[in-house]
Each structure stands twice: as C-alpha cells, then as structure tokens.
C-alpha cells in the first residue's frame, strides 16, 4: 500500500513544530520502501499538491482543542473534522475541502487517511524547542505511527495511552 | 451594550478577530480589530548570523514566505554593502513574479471569489471554493489549481523547494536557470499570462457586469480617503521587487518618495492598549486617531494602494487595464476598498507579463549570479511589496554580521489602522437598530477586511476543528444571546 506520512507545522513556533518533529524521527527509522515521509510548513490549499497518488496518508500536526491537555495525542479521521467551508484567510481552507477539491479534479486522493494531532501548549512563542509534554508526545506518537505502519491497520493495538 | 464578535479562528488558537460593540439602542458604538502576538521574534533573531535571516524570517508566515525571503535577501545586500549582478536581480524578480501569480490567483478565486461568484448572502455551505468551481466550471477551476502548481514548480526549480525556498544570498542568488529550464519557465509564463487574461474577463463578466456589485464597490460603506503607499520604479510605475517607496495623499498627489534606508524618517507606529498590533502612520502628518482624510497620517498598502501610489504599470496589457480601472471608477485615486479585488487582478496580469519578459530575457541564463560581499556589515534595510502590501526588514549587526537588532514591519500591520476603520464603517453602515443581524450581513462586514487579504503573522498550521468564523452576540452582562 503506497503510504505517505506528512508532517505539518512551523519549525520555529515552539509546539507548532510537533508534526515536523515526528516525521523527522520517522526519517531515522527503517521503514518499508512503499512508505514516503514528507514534511511541509505549508498549509491550506498547498497541501493538495502533496496528497495526490497515495493509497493511504497519515498526517501529523499540532492542535489546540479547548479542553485538551498538552501532549495529548488525538487520532482522527477526516469525518471527525467538521466540514467548515468558510474561507476567511488565504490558508483558510479546511482539510475536507482539500480532499473534495482533489476528487473534483480527478486527482487520486488517498482512500485511507489518519490524522495524528498533538495538543500544543505554546504556539505563539518563536522558538525551536517544544515544551516538555509535547516533546514526550512526539516520541509516543512516532512509536504509534510505526506500529500503525507495520500493522497495516488496527490503530487500537498501537495506542500508547 | 451588546457585543458582536467576528472571530476568524482558522485554527483553535485563534488568529485575529473583530469585535463590534452595540449601544443600548442597537447601533454600532465601536469596533476593534485584534490580532494575537507572536512573541520573541527579536530575541530569536539576536545573536544569529545575518545570512540565516532569509531562511528564518520566511518561516514567520506560511502564506507568503517568498515575500519575507526576498525582503530579507535585499536587506542582506544592503547590510553587506553589495550589489547583486543584473542577472541575479532578474532571477529574484522572476521567482517573485511567479509567486505573485499564485498568491493573487489564490486570493481572487478562493477567498474573494466566493463573495462575488456566489454572492455575499449565499449560504455558507455554497460560499466557498467548491461552490465557485461548480459555478465557473471545472475547466477554469482546474486552471487555477494548475497555474498554482506550475508556478510553485518555478519556485522549486530556483529555490530547491516550493515552500521556503533557499535562494537569496547577500549579493545574489544560489542558483540560476539553464537553457532547458528557461524553456520550461517560458512555457509556464505564457500559460500564466493566458490565465491572467482569462481572470480579467471573469471579473468583468461576473463583477463589473453586475450593477449590484458595482454599487457595492462604490458605496460609501466601503470607502475611505487615505494616503496610499507602494514601491515604484524610476518612472513611478508599480514594482514588487525593487525601487523607492512612494506615498500619495488622498487627492492622489505625491506626498513623499523615499529610499528604503530612510523609512524611519517617514513612518512611526501608534500603540493602542487593546491591541498587540501596532498602527503605522505617516510621521510628518501625525496620528489623529482612526479617521481618514488629509490631516490623518493613516496610510494604506496592498494592490489598490500600489495602483494609487504609482503613475502606471510597466507592462502593456496591465497598463491598458490600469487606465480602464481609473476611467471606470471615476479617476485617481480610487478610495473604494472593494476595488482592491480588481486592482489585484491587474497586478496578477502585470506579474504574468513580467514573468514572460524575464523568462525570455537573454541574460536570465547567465551564470554571473553572485557578488561575494567583502565589506564589513553594519546595518541594512530591505523593502519589497508583499501581495498584501509593503514589507520592511531592518537588521543591525556587529562587524562579524551577527544580528544585534532586527525590526520588521509587515504588510498587514501597515493596513491595520485602515482595516480597523473599514470594519467600523461597514458595521455602522450595515447594522441598524431593529434589523436582524444575519450571517450574510456579517459576511459583508467581513468583506471590508477580506479585501486587504490580511495575514495575521500566520505561521501556524494546526488542524482546524471547528468553524472558521464564529460570531457571538452578547448582551450588556456578557451573556451569549445569539450564536451564528
């Protein structure tokens, strides 16, 4: 199964880099050759260009949910993200819209999508180091993704808590 | 007092919001445009080698990294007292023109498009890029996506990657174009020009041919008489990459024209207790509050301002539309904020024409693309036009080139006072006692700031988990009485 693991974030905005750090860890590990590891600091519609041509995609990003604990890992699928089609900013185009756009243009969009989101503590301070809870979650998240990649499917058995 | 909040939280941490306060009789009392602050940039920059700045500063923003990269590269030229060879300047401008085509296309079709193609009152579920494509057709929609991708390819060809290029160096660029690459760029340039021409036609057919939209653009609700600022070349024509900063007054007369290094003589920043964002104004006119007119130092940047601040465009087709723009909208300067969308498309046409010119330039394949600096670095200022307006970088280093102080004034900051005024005026014009505050009405208010294409130091890309737009109306006790 042709798989893409795509890390998102901003490399100099403290915890916003969490997704990038996870794929940086993955790059150092021996993985199946049909697995592609990518990182990008782009957002919004720019992601469309990355997603084409894979059977399965795992996206890793940071998130700030209202009641989340820093370092908490969320495992989501696109249907868990409400389709919010309001476009307020240049990058204000959401993930379900990107997938729908790709399909409209006949691009091969991945049939299976997993989103690993790490609850960030600080995304407003310029800095290259994640906060401790997030740094720990990066290692746990990396391990879970390796487990998921090896297991093929069956996320439940890979959860680290 | 009631409070209405327009909170465009594209991500949950929130990135700028508009709060509108109503008085007891339901009229707009005031409004505030607020942006959260990214902390610690200066501290982060201090102590680093200046050459790292084009890589660091472009990470501030995930939307227009190329603008920071280019402003930073030019600042390094000034800092190290070196002048890039002619071919290097052309290559920089070529990459930058490519970037302008993609960025302006994105704004028109994805952000502004839904308001005009679907209509400001269309249901939210349809007022988006998918709705636009369903209406304008897959072919044009596909052209938008393809133009973006192919121009990203040009940026990747020169900068090594499509996002966050590694390209500008003090005194030049890291890579040139060979003959094969030139051919490919020329082809993309020609197609981009066709796309830009088609986009002008789309605008004319959908917006200009619709009297309701033209009336909306010309309405007083979306009008402010301010100073305008933009980079111009030696003939006072719009230039995105280089030149002097020209400011015209609300009557369109040149107020001042200055070299980048002199910006502090002309621009000061006003601080308000309720905002992290500062409000730049013309120092020698003075801060008179959030009011327009000749006595108020508030100035505007971005496409409409650039057209107003210049005497014309440097390419033939864009110049033709420039003349048509002013002939249609009643002469220079144009004060109607929503006309910015038309101005943006004229600029996209200019960028595409410039791309054709530069990619066909015999010098573009030259290998003389770097002049190694030899002078001792001290201080440098670099200015470019970002798609959203004038962007200033200013670095001070020690004699080893280590940053001691870095100051940036970004485009959205230049427009912050004007955005604040525009939102207030739109809210006052549209919210009336007894009139239901609908989603469509709030969208019209939002159109007042969307025209500026504001970018809230938008560096983060965390996944969005809820509505991009949150509107909360509160009563005088702060209780939520309505949520849209």
Boltz contact constraints between the chains, C-beta under 6 A:
constraints:
  - contact:
      token1: [A, 8]
      token2: [B, 461]
      max_distance: 6.0
  - contact:
      token1: [A, 10]
      token2: [B, 459]
      max_distance: 6.0
  - contact:
      token1: [A, 10]
      token2: [B, 460]
      max_distance: 6.0
  - contact:
      token1: [A, 11]
      token2: [B, 59]
      max_distance: 6.0
  - contact:
      token1: [A, 12]
      token2: [B, 59]
      max_distance: 6.0
  - contact:
      token1: [A, 13]
      token2: [B, 459]
      max_distance: 6.0
  - contact:
      token1: [A, 13]
      token2: [B, 460]
      max_distance: 6.0
  - contact:
      token1: [A, 16]
      token2: [B, 460]
      max_distance: 6.0
  - contact:
      token1: [A, 40]
      token2: [B, 163]
      max_distance: 6.0
  - contact:
      token1: [A, 41]
      token2: [B, 62]
      max_distance: 6.0
  - contact:
      token1: [A, 41]
      token2: [B, 163]
      max_distance: 6.0
  - contact:
      token1: [A, 41]
      token2: [B, 164]
      max_distance: 6.0
  - contact:
      token1: [A, 42]
      token2: [B, 62]
      max_distance: 6.0
  - contact:
      token1: [A, 42]
      token2: [B, 163]
      max_distance: 6.0
  - contact:
      token1: [A, 43]
      token2: [B, 62]
      max_distance: 6.0
  - contact:
      token1: [A, 43]
      token2: [B, 461]
      max_distance: 6.0
  - contact:
      token1: [A, 49]
      token2: [B, 149]
      max_distance: 6.0
  - contact:
      token1: [A, 61]
      token2: [B, 462]
      max_distance: 6.0
  - contact:
      token1: [A, 61]
      token2: [B, 463]
      max_distance: 6.0
  - contact:
      token1: [A, 62]
      token2: [B, 462]
      max_distance: 6.0
  - contact:
      token1: [A, 63]
      token2: [B, 462]
      max_distance: 6.0
  - contact:
      token1: [A, 63]
      token2: [B, 463]
      max_distance: 6.0
  - contact:
      token1: [A, 64]
      token2: [B, 12]
      max_distance: 6.0
  - contact:
      token1: [A, 64]
      token2: [B, 13]
      max_distance: 6.0
  - contact:
      token1: [A, 84]
      token2: [B, 467]
      max_distance: 6.0
  - contact:
      token1: [A, 84]
      token2: [B, 468]
      max_distance: 6.0
  - contact:
      token1: [A, 85]
      token2: [B, 125]
      max_distance: 6.0
  - contact:
      token1: [A, 85]
      token2: [B, 128]
      max_distance: 6.0
  - contact:
      token1: [A, 86]
      token2: [B, 124]
      max_distance: 6.0
  - contact:
      token1: [A, 86]
      token2: [B, 468]
      max_distance: 6.0
  - contact:
      token1: [A, 86]
      token2: [B, 469]
      max_distance: 6.0
  - contact:
      token1: [A, 87]
      token2: [B, 110]
      max_distance: 6.0
  - contact:
      token1: [A, 87]
      token2: [B, 111]
      max_distance: 6.0
  - contact:
      token1: [A, 87]
      token2: [B, 128]
      max_distance: 6.0
  - contact:
      token1: [A, 88]
      token2: [B, 8]
      max_distance: 6.0
  - contact:
      token1: [A, 88]
      token2: [B, 468]
      max_distance: 6.0
  - contact:
      token1: [A, 88]
      token2: [B, 469]
      max_distance: 6.0
  - contact:
      token1: [A, 89]
      token2: [B, 10]
      max_distance: 6.0
  - contact:
      token1: [A, 90]
      token2: [B, 63]
      max_distance: 6.0
  - contact:
      token1: [A, 91]
      token2: [B, 63]
      max_distance: 6.0
  - contact:
      token1: [A, 92]
      token2: [B, 10]
      max_distance: 6.0
  - contact:
      token1: [A, 92]
      token2: [B, 468]
      max_distance: 6.0
  - contact:
      token1: [A, 94]
      token2: [B, 464]
      max_distance: 6.0
  - contact:
      token1: [A, 100]
      token2: [B, 130]
      max_distance: 6.0
  - contact:
      token1: [A, 105]
      token2: [B, 142]
      max_distance: 6.0
  - contact:
      token1: [A, 117]
      token2: [B, 463]
      max_distance: 6.0
  - contact:
      token1: [A, 123]
      token2: [B, 13]
      max_distance: 6.0
  - contact:
      token1: [A, 123]
      token2: [B, 460]
      max_distance: 6.0
  - contact:
      token1: [A, 124]
      token2: [B, 38]
      max_distance: 6.0
  - contact:
      token1: [A, 124]
      token2: [B, 39]
      max_distance: 6.0
  - contact:
      token1: [A, 125]
      token2: [B, 39]
      max_distance: 6.0
  - contact:
      token1: [A, 125]
      token2: [B, 40]
      max_distance: 6.0
  - contact:
      token1: [A, 126]
      token2: [B, 40]
      max_distance: 6.0
  - contact:
      token1: [A, 126]
      token2: [B, 41]
      max_distance: 6.0
  - contact:
      token1: [A, 126]
      token2: [B, 44]
      max_distance: 6.0
